[in-house]
C-alpha cells in the first residue's frame, strides 16, 4: 500500500495530498515520498512542528471506515 494512502486510511493525517509534504515523513529511518510502499512491521515517523509521532504498521486495509481503522498501527 502506498504511504499516502496508509496515512489517510489510518487517520494519522486527514488529507492524502499533504501526507508527505516537505520531507516530514520517514519510513524505517529514511525520508519517504508519498509513493513508497508500506508493509506490516514498518516504522513510520511523522514530524508535526515540534511534536514527532512514531508508529509501527500492524495491518493494511483499503477502507477508510472508522471502526475498521482502529488496529492499523501502534504508537511507539
C-alpha positions in Angstrom: 0.0 0.0 0.0 1.2 3.5 -0.8 2.4 5.6 2.2 0.0 8.5 1.5 -3.0 6.1 1.3 -2.0 4.3 4.5 -1.7 7.7 6.4 -5.2 8.6 5.2 -6.8 5.2 5.9 -5.3 5.0 9.3 -6.4 8.6 10.1 -2.9 9.8 11.1 -3.2 12.6 8.6 -6.5 14.0 7.3 -5.7 14.8 3.7 -3.8 12.5 1.4 -2.4 15.4 -0.6 -0.4 16.8 2.4 0.6 13.4 3.7 4.3 13.6 2.6 5.0 17.3 2.2 8.5 18.7 2.7 10.2 15.5 3.9 8.3 15.4 7.2 7.7 11.6 7.0 10.3 8.9 7.3 9.8 5.1 6.9 12.4 2.9 8.7 14.6 6.0 9.2 14.7 7.1 5.5 12.9 10.1 4.1 9.9 8.9 2.2 7.8 10.2 -0.7 4.1 9.5 -1.0 4.6 6.6 -3.4 6.7 4.5 -1.0 5.2 1.1 -0.4 4.4 0.4 3.2 4.3 -3.1 4.6 3.5 -4.7 8.0 6.3 -4.1 10.5 7.5 -0.8 9.1 8.2 2.2 11.4 6.7 5.5 10.3 7.8 8.8 11.9 5.9 12.0 11.2 7.1 15.5 12.3 4.2 17.8 13.3 6.0 21.1 14.1 7.7 20.5 17.5 6.0 17.1 18.0 7.0 13.8 16.4 4.7 10.8 16.1 6.3 7.4 15.7 4.1 4.4 14.8 4.6 0.8 13.8 2.4 -0.6 11.0 0.3 -3.6 12.2 -2.2 -4.2 9.4 -3.1 -2.9 6.0 -6.7 -2.1 4.9 -8.1 -0.3 1.9 -11.2 1.1 3.6 -11.5 4.4 5.4 -14.3 3.3 7.7 -13.6 4.5 11.2 -14.4 1.2 13.0 -12.1 -0.8 10.8 -9.2 1.7 11.0 -8.5 1.1 14.8 -5.9 -1.6 14.6 -3.7 -0.5 11.7 -0.8 0.9 13.9 0.5 1.2 17.4 2.3 4.2 18.9 6.0 3.6 19.8 
